[in-house]
Amino acid sequence: MPLIEIKGASKGFGPPGNRTEVLKNINLSVEEGEFVVIVGYSGSGKSTLINLISGLVKPDTGEALIEGKKITEPGPDRGLVFQNYSLLPWLTVEENIALAVDEVFKDWTPEQRKAHVAKYIAMVKLTPAAHKLPKELSGGMRQRVSVARTLAMQPKVLLMDEPLSALDALTRAQLQDEIADIWLTNKTTVIWITNDPDEAILVADKVIPLLPTSPATLGEPMIVNIERPRDRKAINHDDRFKKLRTQLITTLLDAKGRTKVKASVKIALPDILPEDLSYVNSLQFLNRTGPKRRSDKLREEVEVVA
């Protein structure tokens, strides 16, 4: 049985008559321990899809399942890493992570929880910054805290909603490698969404395009059969990487091209007749009636008896 499964799910927003359909006929199957990345254009519905799995929204049709049970609300078995870190600014790194740990592991002793928090701070290489506030951290460090907080909850599925999109290219590359290394150690099931094909192939076992077909649907999965750990310098020269990248980009571009609709529209052209300006220097010009329409010449005057 798949750990996560979506069957025939569709989702839209807005009142009847002015509704926008975002996702249609979504079918997804993720096995335990898989690292799956869903790639799509901005605005195509990636966050809506991840929210269906997290339980933040419910499908209009179809269903989302975890271990065969219907997802009806958020839960600690699905940890969500947001784009914007979502850290409490008045709490330190340690306190932000402890907040989640204390909520999930209420039956643990304070010593157990403290050791657990320290373990995940060390995992993301932030032990020297454990007592710092978010404002004292760089963007990359803040996202490390967000990842550590979610992993410390020990969820069955780690959901990542474009977690690195707000970072500069160098920090983003570093965190891609670090998260991939953490996954190799923990083997927590990961569903990551991104708009970066290179990022997807670098970190994933399986890449799935979200086709911008308005409403969007999922394309065929692509298996990334490149050994781990992956060297980002070497992978650029790997024929398997080049082939997958070309296939993924072509699939997305082709789907976007199919969404263009040609329509024929009848346009009423202006029927203004040119104004006679031959008498512009005469007094007669002051009494002109202005430009006329061809249709005016076809009008008839009729006598109406009241």
N, C-alpha and C positions, 0 to 999 in steps of 0.2 A: 504494500500500500504506500503511495506517495505521502511524504510528510505534508506538503502543501499541494492543493489541487483546486483549480478553478474550472467550473463546468458551465459553458454557454452563458457567461455573464455579460450583461450590458448595463451601462450606466449613463444617465444624462442629468442635466441640471436645468432648473427654470420651470415656470408655470406652464400648464397646457396652452398650446397656441404660440408660445414663445420659448420653447424648450430647445436646448442644445444637447444633442446626443454626442457623448464623448467617446465611449467604448461600446463595441458591439461584438457579440459572439466570441468572447475571450475564453480560450481553453489553455490551461497551463498545468503542468505537472512537474513538481520538484521533489527529488529524492533526498533523504536524509544525508547530510554531509556534502551536498552539491554546492558549488559556487556558480550561481546563475546571474548573468548580467543582461538586462533588457535595455536596448538602445533605441532611441527615437528622437525626433525633432522636439525642440522646445514648444510647449503648448499642445503636444499631440495626445496627452492624457497619461503620461508616465506616473505622475504623482497620484492621480486618481486610481490607477492600477495598484500602486503600493498601498494606498489607503484602503482598498478593498481587502487586501490581505491582513493589514493591521487591525481592521475592524472599525476604523474611523468613519467609513461610509459603507453602506450596504448596497448590493447590486439591485437594480430594478427587476432584472430577470436573471435566472441562473443562480449559482451559489458558489461560495468560497469555503473551502474545507481545510482544517488542520487535523491530521491523523484521523481522517474520516468524519470528523465532527464539524458541524456548520459553524462558521465564524459569525458571531452576532455582535461582538463588542471587542474593544482592545483588551489585551491581557499580557501578563509577564512572560508568557511563552513566545511572544513576538516582540523583540526589541527594535525600536525604530530610531535610526540616526538621521537627524534633520540636516538641511542645508545650512541653517543659521545657528548651529551649536546649541541653542536653547539652554544656556547655563544661567543659573541664578547669580546675578552680579555681586550680591552681598555675601556669598559663600565661597570658601576657598576650593581649590581643586579637590582636596580630600573630602570636604563637606558636601560638595556637589555629587560626588560618587556615593558617599555614605548615605545620602538622602534616598537614593534608589535601593541600595543594599538593605537599609533598615526597613524599608517598606516590603520588600520581597522576602527577606529572611528574618521574620520577626521572632522566630523560635530559637535563633542562635544567640549565644552569649555576646556581650559587648566586645570581648576579646576576639572571638571568632570573626565578628563583622569587621573589626578594625584590621585584622590580618588579611582578610579577604579584600578589603579596599586597597591596602598597601600592595597586594599582589598585582592588581590590575593597573595601579598607577605605575608600577615598575614595568609591566608589560608594554605600556605605551611610552616608556622612557621619560617619565615626568617626576620621578622621585625627588629630585632637587627642587621642583616647583610645587610640591604638594601643599604648601601653606600659602601659596599666592592666590590672589583674587583674579577673576577672568580679565579685568582691565590691565593686569600686569603681564598678560600672556600675548603671544603673537597669534595670528589666525590659525596657523597650523597646530599650535599647542592647544588652543581651545577645541579644535576638532578632535585632537587626541583625547582630551577629557571626555568629550561627548561619546567617542567610541568606547573608552574605558568604562564609562558609566553604564552603557548599554550591555557590554560584555559581562560586567560584574553581576548583572541580573541573571546571568546564565540562561538566556532564552534558547528555545529550540530553534528559532529562526532569527537571524539578524537581517533586518530590513534597512537598506541604505538609500535614502532619497537624495540623489545627486550630492553626496556628502562632501565632495571636494570642489564643487563648482565655484565657490567664492574665493578660492585660494590662487595665488600666483603659480605659474607653471612649474617652477623649481620645487616649491613646497608641495604642490600637488603630486609631482613625480615621487618625491620622498615618501609621502603618505601612502601612495599606491603600493609601493614596495613593502612598507611596514605592515599594512593591513593584510597583504597577501601572505607575509611571513607569519602573522598572528593566526591567520586561517590555517596555515599548514600545521601549526602547533595544536590548535583547538579543534579544528574540523567542524566548527559550528556551521550549520546550513546558512548560506548567504544568498539573499536576493538584492541585487544592487541595480539601480537605474541610473542611466547617464545619457548624455548626448554626444559622447566622445567614443568613436569606434576603436581608436587605438587603446584607450583605457580599458575598454571592455575586453578586448582580446588579450591584453597583458595580464589581467587578473582572473579571468573566468575559466571555468571548465566548459561552460555552455553559454553561447550568446544567442539572444532571441531579438529580432528586430520588431519594434512596434510600428506597424505600417500606418502612415498618415493618410488613411483612406476616408476620413471624415464621415462617420465615426471611425475611430482607429480600431485595428484588430492586430493580433500577433501573427508574424510570419513563421516560416519553418525554422526550428532551432539549428544552430551551427555548432558542432563540437570542436573545441579547441584542443587539438591533440599535440600540444607542445609541452615538453617536460618541464616540471618545476624543480627547484626555483628558476624563475625566468630572468635572464639577464637582458635588461632593456637596451643595452648597446648591441648585443648580438642579435636580438629578436628582429631588429629592423632589417637585417640581411637574411632572415630566414624565409625561404620560399613559402612555407606553410603560413606564416604570418601575412606575407604579401597577398597570397591567394584568398585567405579569409577576409582580409581588409577590403580587397576589391569586391568580393562577393557581397559583403555586408553593405558597403557604400552603394553599390549598384542596385541592390534590393531596395534600399531606402529611397534612392533617387527615382527608380522606376515607379515605385508606389506613389511618390509625390507627383510625378508626371501624370499618372492616371487620374489624379483628383482634379485636374484642370478641366473645366466644363466650358464648351463653346455654346454660345446662345445667340440667336438672331433676334434683333430688336428693331422694330419699326420706328424711325425717327421722323417727326414732322419738321421739314426744313422751313426756314422763314420765307414768307411770301411777300416781303416788303418790296415795293417798286422803288427804283431810284428817284430821288427828288429832283425836280427840274430847277437847277440853280442858274439858268441862263439870264434871269432877271435880278441877280443878286444885288446889283448896284442901283436898282430902281425902287421907288416907293411901293411898287406892287409886292416886293419881297416881304415887307412888313405885314402884309395881310395874307401870307401864305397859310395854307391849312396843314402843312407838314406832310410827311411821307404817307403814302396810301398802300393798302394791301390789295393784292389781286382779287381776293375774296370780296373786298368792298365793292368792286365794280360789278359783281354778280348779284348784289343785293337789290331787291325791288322795294319801292315805296308803295304802301297800300293805304287807302283811306279807311279809317276806322270811325264808325258812327257810334257815339256814346248814347 
